[in-house]
Every structure is written in C-alpha cells, then in structure tokens.
Amino acid sequence: MRRITVWDLPVRLFHWLLAVLIAAAWVTQEYFSMDWHMRVGWAILTLLLFRVIWGFVGSDTARFVRFLRNPAEAARHLAHLTRREPDREVGHNAAGGWMVLAMLVLIAVQCGSGLFANDDGDAEGPLMHLVGKDRSDWLSHIHSVNFKLIEAAVLLHILAVVAYAVLKRQNLVRPMLTGRKTMPADIPAPGLVNPVWALVALAAAAGGASWIWTR
C-alpha cells in the first residue's frame, strides 16, 4: 500500500466552495436578501463554468472522459455496495461519476433559470429583460422546483458518503480534504495538472460569468 494524490487542489476547493455557496443561496433566499442571493448566484455560475473547463483540461481525476463510464458499470458498482472490499478507485467510482454529472446539470439549470427569474417584487434576474414577464414567471417556478432537486441530490450524496463509511469502511471525506489516499501499490497515481492552469481557467470562468451577467 502507498499514499498517492488523487484529488488536486482545484477540485477540492471547487467541491467545498460549492457546498458553502449552495448553503448561502438557500440562506439568502429564505431571509430575503436578494442582492446577496444574486451575488452568490454569480459565484456559483463562475464555479460551474470553471468545473466544466477543468473537466476537459484538468488533472486525470477531474476529467469527464476519465470518470463517466458505461451506465451498466455504474449499476454493477451499486449492486456491490454492501460488499466490504479494498478501495481501488483512484477518483470517482462508476456511480459517483454520474452523480457528479447530475449535480452539474442541476446547478446549470438553477443558474440558467435564475438569470431570467423574478420574485414579483424588486428582485429581477440580470437577463429578465430578454424575456417577457410570463416566461420569467415560468422560469422562476423552474428555479424554485429545481432547488428542491438540488437539495435531494445533496442529501443523496451525504447518504452515499455515510453508506460507504458504514458498509464498505471507506472514508470518502478525508481524500477530498487532504487530496491523498492510501491505495494498493499496483495502482498508478493519476496525472496532475499544474494548479497555475486552474487560475487561468478560473479567470476565464469569471470573465464568462460576467459577460453572461451583463447581456
């Protein structure tokens, strides 16, 4: 067995910042701080665009092509959920990869609908002027319903982490904090991209989010 780096710093920061921002989005909406809610929305959109970019040019474990596997393989993985066995997954497992994609799609829908939404008060999405009030009201409804789906996905994610800890004795939280994991010696370490390129990707994502925000 040996310890190897499986998650680069950009992926780990994305994961935890997204969790904080989703919580902040809920708090700012519940307590009617819509100015801050929209600022949080801009930050989430920036993170989303960054993760899409990093999913193509980032480290091995961050790339979509590396962790999106055949759905049948994901089903087989879930069928063995109760089997206690050594952890040989360097990055996302077959089922976890699809969960990541589902969460990114839900966040994309949330950001997209929020851009055109309104609260029948003073708050309007930055792109509401591009659609009529009726279309904006419909997208506002999508924005509300979709957040319930995001909450369900977050709960499912937490339950999965607990299930892996209890049933398989595999700690999925520590590697996402430290980046490192103890793996069998015959498993090669993933290729890592210099974090400097993550700053370039983040700058591009922030620029893209700002461009969308000001249309």
C-alpha positions, 0 to 999 in steps of 0.5 A: 500500500502507498499514499498517492494524490488523487484529488488536486487542489482545484477540485477540492476547493471547487467541491467545498466552495460549492457546498458553502455557496449552495448553503448561502443561496438557500440562506439568502433566499429564505431571509430575503436578501436578494442582492446577496442571493444574486451575488452568490448566484454569480459565484456559483455560475463562475464555479460551474463554468470553471468545473466544466473547463477543468473537466476537459483540461484538468488533472486525470481525476477531474476529467469527464472522459476519465470518470463517466463510464458505461451506465451498466458499470455504474449499476454493477458498482451499486449492486456491490455496495454492501460488499466490504472490499479494498478501495481501488478507485483512484477518483470517482467510482462508476456511480459517483461519476454520474452523480457528479454529472447530475449535480452539474446539470442541476446547478446549470439549470438553477443558474440558467433559470435564475438569470431570467427569474423574478420574485414579483417584487424588486428582485429581477434576474440580470437577463429578465429583460430578454424575456417577457414577464410570463416566461420569467414567471415560468422560469422562476417556478423552474428555479424554485422546483429545481432547488428542491432537486438540488437539495435531494441530490445533496442529501443523496450524496451525504447518504452515499458518503455515510453508506460507504463509511458504514458498509464498505469502511471507506472514508470518502471525506478525508481524500477530498480534504487532504487530496491523498489516499492510501491505495494498493501499490499496483495502482498508478497515481493519476496525472496532475495538472499544474494548479497555475492552469486552474487560475487561468481557467478560473479567470476565464470562468469569471470573465464568462460569468460576467459577460453572461451577467451583463447581456 
